[in-house]
Amino acid sequence: MTGLRSHLLIAAALAAAAGVMFCSDRSAAQEEGSEIPAAAVSEAPAPVAPAVGRRLADLGVPGMTNTVVLQATAEWNVVQLIDFLTQKAGLRNVVISKGVGGLTTKLTFDGVTVADALEIVLSINNLAWEVRNGIMTIMTDEEYRALYGVSFYEHKKVEVVELKYADPTRVATMLDKVRSAIGTIVADSVTGSILLIDTPEKIAEMRAIVSKTDIPTVSRVLPTETRTFVLQYADVETIQSEITALLSKEAGMVRSDKRTKTLIVTDLAHNMPRIEQLVKTFDRTPRQVFIEAKIVETTLNDDYSMGINWEHMFQSLDPRFSLRTVSQPGLPTAPALSLNYNTIVSGGDLGAVLEALKAIGETRILSNPHIAVMDGQEATIEVVEDQPYKEVTLESGTTNVTGVTYLFKKVGVQLAVTPRINEEKFVTVSIKPEISSISQWYDGAPQEGTPVIRKALAETTVMVKDGVTIIIGGLIKDRRDTSSSRVPVLGSIPLVGRLFRYDVQSTVNTETIVFLTPRIVTGDEPYLLMKDMKKTPKPMRPVGGSGGKDFKPLR
């Protein structure tokens, strides 16, 4: 029988001598054993299913109430086991059909009545029984069906219920009052399980009683409550682990369904408000940060050849602006690059800062990216170009070119930004900027040799108010410009025209500045701000410094 084991304490010698005992005790049983009462015989209906609706315990045989202790560490022959049990009951006249045979499962009985033990053995081996003229006949269910046209178990079902908390004996006593006339309840205190033999309807009724009875002791004294939580935003496994830490040790239980993001929590009623509050705390609309970035390149005049002096520039701006440095600048990886960042501007329009930059030199917006990111997640902003260069394959031992492969190096501005929002609507921003450029070409002209990349890497954390702008500056590099001049008309003459043309090379210092403005957003705000990205920035006209041409954003 699957799932049922009752503890037995039978000596090994008894098991070894079982075959002898079955034979020798049978004669004694015939002399001293009990006959099946006449009442039981007269009640046997014929010719329709004599034993349907009856139990072995109802036969009125005194020996059926005897208890049996049996431990089967190995499979037993079914006929021998039935013979052993009927002898224990003191039955005098028993016939076992030739169709009965095979081995039983490993069984253990401890203090079980003979009637219940025999009922179990017959049930798990699908055997039937009947009583006629004081003789008990045990046969297979197929033989019973052939005789009476109905299965012996037509109205019976066998189930094993394993208990977690309740005492099996007490539960069996309780269910014994519910069972039908053909029902049998057997308790196994060793494995904490009970065997139910009854009609399907009665077993369903008894299972319902067990589900209400098999609960922790504290739950029987204090009322429990079951709540279902359907999560909207939070991760099911994360919330489940948090709830588990709050549950009462004896009564608490939580089940989850990741597919529907549902948690079913059972606990003492007084603990449920804490669990509900925990779910509300975790399962709320995730906050987002909308990051507006402007990457600007400014041509430096002679007064700012060492870079922009932000303090000097802000002194001339509206007093509403404030500027402060909140941490040390990052260490550059090349002497020509130096990141000066973490200066914050607040209280004014960023456009005024851009106008002030035009006083230093020609200013253009390289990129104006916008990105929305979840609270605590990393966002990446890249304004780079893939710089091509050649890789030449030579024939071994010669200078003959056998192949040319074009490779690419990314150069430009790369930002990794991770915002975190606190309860006071301050945004802590972790910034990892990387700014790179080609300093020279090794072993060849541009695109012919190998590019030498110089980088500035840094990492910092800044706490700013919602809407305050962070300035990352300090990328100063030399840009070589070449302009051609020629004598009108003569410079256009083929062949000799080059005599009337000349190229002028100049070196221009530029500084790249990154403006980051984090804004806390909810609902449709990110969508509304994303629509602004499609608008073309207004042209910027320089008011001083080199240049003199109308400024237009880089497309």
N, C-alpha and C positions, 0 to 999 in steps of 0.2 A: 504494500500500500504506500503510494507516494505521499510524502510529507508527514506520515504518522509514525511515531516511534514511542512506545511506552517502555519505561525502564523495567527490566526483568532481573531477577536475582535467582537464577537456577544454576545448580552446580554443573560442571562439565561432565561429571559422571552420569548425571541424570540425562543429559543430552545424548551421551554415548549409549546409554542403556535404553533409550526411548523405544527402539524397535522391539526389544524383549518385553518391555513393560506393556506395550500395546497388546501383545498377544496374551500374556499371563493375566493381565487385569481384566480382559474381556470375559473370561469364565467367571471371575468373581463378580463382575457386574451383572452377569446373567443370574447369579444366585442371590446377590444382595442388592442389586441395583433397583432403580425405580422404574415402574412402568408409566407410560404416558397415561394420565387420568382419562377415565371414560368420557368425562365431559369434553376434554380436548378432542377425543376421537369423534364423538357425536357431532361436534361443531364443524368438523371437516366437511365442507360441502362437496358434493359430487354431482355431476362431472366437471364443474367449472372451478378452476384455480383455487384449490383448497387453502393455500397459504397466503394468497394475496390479501393484504389488509391486516395481517397478523404479525406478531413479533415472537421470537423464541422465548422471550421472558414471560409471555402471556400463556405459555403452555401449562403452567401450574406444576412443573416438575421442580421439586425442592432443590435438587442439585444445581439447577440453573443459576441460583443466586450465590453459589460458592464462588470465591475469588480465586484467580489463577495468577501465578507468578511464573513468567516464562521469558527466557532471553535466547533469542535465536541469532547467533553471530554469523550464521551462514543460512543459505536458503534451505527450507525444509520441504520434504515431500508433502503435498497437499493431503493425500489420503491419510498419512501417518498423523498429521497435525489435527485433522478432523477427528480421527479415532481417539487421539489423546484428549481432546476437549469433550467429546461425548462421554468418555469414561469418567472425566472429572464431574460431569453433570449426573453421572449414575444412570444414564439411559441404558435400558436392557436390550432393546430391539432397534438396531440401526442398520440400514442398508445403504451402501455407497455405490452409485452407478459406475459401470465400467468406463463411462465417458469422462469421469472425474480423474484428473491426473495432473502431472506437472509439478513445478516447484513454486513455493510461496516466495514473496519478498521477505526481506529480513524484518522480523517482528520482535517487538519487546512489549510485554504486558507486566504490569505491576499493580496488583490490587484490583484488576478488572474482573467483573463477574463473568462466569462461563458463558452465559447467554450473550453478553455483549461481545466477548472475544470470538465466539463462534459466528455471530452475526457479521463481525468485521471480516473474518477469514472468508466466509461465503460471499460477501459483497465484493471484496477486492478481486476475487477469482471468478466472479460472474456465475456463481452457483445458486441453485434454487433448492427448496426443500418442501416436503409435504408430509402429512401424517395420515395414514389410513390403517384402520383396524389395529391401532396401538403400535404401528411400525412407522418409524421415521425414515423416509427415503431422501437421500441427497443426490442431486443430479445437476447436469449442466443446464444453463438457461435455454439452450437450443432444444434440449430434450423436454424441458418444461413447456416450451412454446409448441412443440409438436403434439404434446398431450392435450393442452388446453387452449391453443390458439392465441395465446397472449403471453407477452414476456413477464417473467416474475418481477422484473423491475419496471414494469409499465408505468407505475405511478410512484416510483422511488428514484431518488437521486442521492449520490454520495459525494460529500465535500469535506475537505479538511480546512479548518480555519486556524491560522497561527495568531496567537495573541501576543501583544507587546507589553501590556501593563497588567491586565486583569488576571486573577487567579483562575485557572481552567476549571477546577472543581466547583467553585462558586458559580461560574458562568454556566457550567453544565447543569447544575441544580436549578438555576433560573430558567434555562431553556427547556428543561424537562417538563415544566408546567405549560409550555407553549406547544410542544410537539403534538403531532397527530397520533392516532391509535397505532399507526404502523411505524412511527418514528423511533429512532434510537440515537441517544446522545452519549458519547464516550469521551471522557476527559483524560488528558495526558499531562500531568503536572511536571514531568521531566523536560519535555520539549516545549511546554507552554502552548499546546494546541488542543483542539477539540475536533472530534469526528461527528459529522451530522449525516444521518440517514433518514430521509423523509421525503415527502412530496416536494416538487419544485416550489410550490407556493409557500409551504411552511419553511423551507430552507431560506427563501428570500426574506420572510418575516424574521427568522432567527438571526440572519446576517445583519438586518437593520438594528436588532437589539444589541448584537455584539459591537457594532460600530459606535453605539452610544455608551456601551459599558467599558469597552477596551480603551480607556483614556487614563492619563496620569492621575494619581490619587488626588493631587491638589485641584484638578479640574472637576472632580466630583464634589468638592467642598465649595470651591469658588467658581462662579460662572465664567465661561469663556465666550469669546466673540470672534467671528470670522469676517474679515473684510477683503474686498477685491479692489485692487488698485490697477488701473490701466495707465501706464506711463505715456507721456507725450514726448518728452525730450530726453530724459535721463536714460542711461544704460541699465538694462535689467539686472545684469550680473553685479554691477557696482551697488545698486540699491539693495539687492538681495543680501549681499555681504554686510552692508550697514545695518539692515533690519535684524539679521541673525544675531548681531552683537547686542541688540536691545531685548531680544525675546526672553521670556521666562524659561528657566532651564527645564522644568517639568512639563509645562503646558504649551510652550511656544512652538510654532511650526510655520514655515514659509515654503510655498511652492511657486514656481515660475514657469512662464511660457514665453520663450524668446520670440517666437513667431508673432504673437499678438501683443508683446510687451506688457504682459499681465502678471501681477503678483497676487497670490492668495495667501493671506496671513491669518493665522489662528493664534490667539493668545488670551491671557486674562483680560477682562474688560477694562480694568483700571490702567493697563499698560498700552491700550490701543491709541489713546490720544498722543502719546509720545511717538508712536510709530507713524501715525498720520502726519504729525508735524515734520518728522524726518523726511517723509516722502515729498511733502510740499516744499521743503527747503532745497532738495536736490532736483526735483522735477519742475523746473520753472523755465520760462522762455530764455534761451541762451542769449547772453549779451554779445554784442558785436562792436567792433571798432572799425570805423571807416577812415582809412588813411589817405590823405591827399599829399601827394609828393610833387615837388617841382625840382627838376634838376637843371640848373642854370650855369651857363659858362660866361664869365666876364673877362674882357680884355683889360689887363692892368696897365695903367699909365705909369710914368716914371715915378710918381709919388707913392705908388702902391706896388712897386716891383717886388717887395718882400711879402706881399699878400695883403689882404684886406684887414684894416684895423677896425674891428667891429665897434669897439668902445667909442672911437673917434667919430665913426659914422653915425652912431645912434645919438650922440650928443646933439647933432644938428636936426634930429627928427622930432616929431611931436612928443611932448612930455608924457603922453599917455603910454608910450612904449616903455618897456622895461627889458633889460638885458642882464643875464647872469650866467655864469659858468658853474655847472653843478658837479663836474668831475674832471679828472685829469685827462688831457688828450691822449689818444692812442699812440703807440710807438710805431713809426713808419718802418717799412722794410727796405727803403732806399732813401738816400740822403736828399734826393730831389723832391720827394713827396713827404708832406707832413699834414696829418689830419688834425684840424682844430675844430672840435665839435662840442656839442652839449650846450652851446649858447642858446638861450631861449628868448623869444620875443613874444610879448603879450600886450594886450590892450589896444592894439591898432590894426590897421589893414596891412596885409602882407604886400599889397600892391605898392604901398609907400616905400617899403624896403627895396622892392625891385626898382622903383624910380630912383632911389638913392644910389643903387648900384650903377645906374646909367651915368651918374656923375663921375664914376671912376673910369668907365670905359664902355665900349660897345658890349651890350648884354643881350644874350639870346637864350631862349628856353630850349634846352635839348630834348626834354621830355616832360610830360605832365601826367604821370600815371595816377590812377585812383584804384584802390583795392579795399574790399571789405573782408575782414577776418574775424573768426570766432574768438571770444575771450580765451586767452591762454594758448592759442594756436599760432604757428609761425607763418608769416607771409613773406614772399620773396618778390623783390622788384629788381628787374634787370634792364639796364639801358646799355646795350653792348653792340658791338659789330664784330662779325667774323672776319678777321684779317687773313687773307690768303697768302700762302707762300709755297714755293716749289721744293719738292724733295726729288733730287735727281739720282737715278741709279746708273752707275758706270759699269762697263765691262771689266771683269777682273783683270788687273794688271795693265789696264789702258785708261785713256781719258775719253773713250768713246761712250756716249750717252746711250743707254739701252732703254731707258724709261723715265718718264716724268710723272710725279704724283703731286696733286695739289692738296695741301693740308690747310687747316684753319685754326687760328688762335682767337679766343674771345678776349676782347679788350673793351673797357668801359667801366660802368658803375654797376655794382651788384650789392643789393641790400637785403639782409634777412632781419625782419622786424617781428618781435613777439610782444603784443600788448597784453596787459593784465589790468582789470578794472577793480578798484576797491569800492567799499560801500559809500565813500564820500565823493564818488565820481572823479577820483584822480586816476590817471592812467600811468601805470609803470611800463615803460617801453624798453625792452632789451634790443639793442641795435648792434648788428654786425656788418659794418660797411667794408666793401672791398673795391678799391678803385685802381684800375690798371691802365697802362698805356705802353706803346712801343717806344723805347728810348733810342734804339738804333738797330741796324741790320748787320748781322755778323756774316762776314765772308761773302759779301755781295751787295748789289744795289737793292732798293726796296722791292719786295716780292720775289727777288732772286735769291737772297741769302736767307738766313734764319733770324726771325725776329727776336730781339732781346726785350723781354717784358719786365717792366718795373711795376711793383704793386705797393699799395698802402693798405694794411689790414688793421682793424681795430675792433674792440668790443666794449660796450658800455651799457649801463642801465640808467635811465632817466625817469623821474616821476614828474609828470606835468598835469596841469588841469585840463579838463575837456576843452578842446579847441585851441590850445596853446601850441605855438610852432617851435619845433626844434630845428636848429641850424647846424648842418655838418659842412664844414669848409676846410680849406687848407690844401686842396690839390692844386698845386702850382706846376705848370709845365711850360716848356718852350715850344712854340709852334713856328715852324719856318714857312713863310709865305714867299712865293715867287710871282712877280708881276712883270709884264713885258711892255716896253715902250718902243715906239718906232716913229720915223719921220713920215708924215703924211705923204701918200702917193708912192714915194720912193721905197718905203718899207714894204710895199706890196708887190714890187717887181720880182718875178721869179729869178732864182739863182742869185742875183746881185742884191736882192732885197734885204738879205740878212746883214749886209754891210750897214744898213740904215736902221737896224733893230738892235735892242740890247735888253737883257733881263736883269731885273733888280731883285735881289734876295734880301729879305728882312726877317728878323727874329721878333716874335710877339710873345709876351708872357700872358698866360691865361690862368684863371682859377675856376675850378668847378665847385659849385656850392649846391648842397642838397637841403631842401626845406621839407620837413615832415610835420604834418598837422593831424594828430589823431582826434577823432570825434566819436563819442559814444552814440550809437544809433540803435533803434528798435523798429520793429514793424516794417513799413514800406520805405523808411528813410533811405536805406542803402540804394533802393531802386531809383528814388528821386535824385539822389546825388550822382548815380551812374549816368543819368540822362544828361547831366551837365558836362560829362566828359566829351560829348559829341559837339559841344560848342567850340568854335575856333577862338583861341585867345586873341584879345585885342592887340594890334601892333603896338610896339613900344618905341618911342622916339627918344634917342639919347639927348641929354641936356648938356653934356660936356665930355671932356676926354677925347680920345681918338675916335675916329669914325666920321660921323656927320650924316650917315645914311639912316633912313627909316629902319627901325628894328622890326623884323618879322620872325615869328617863331619857326623853328626848324621843323619841317614836315617829315 
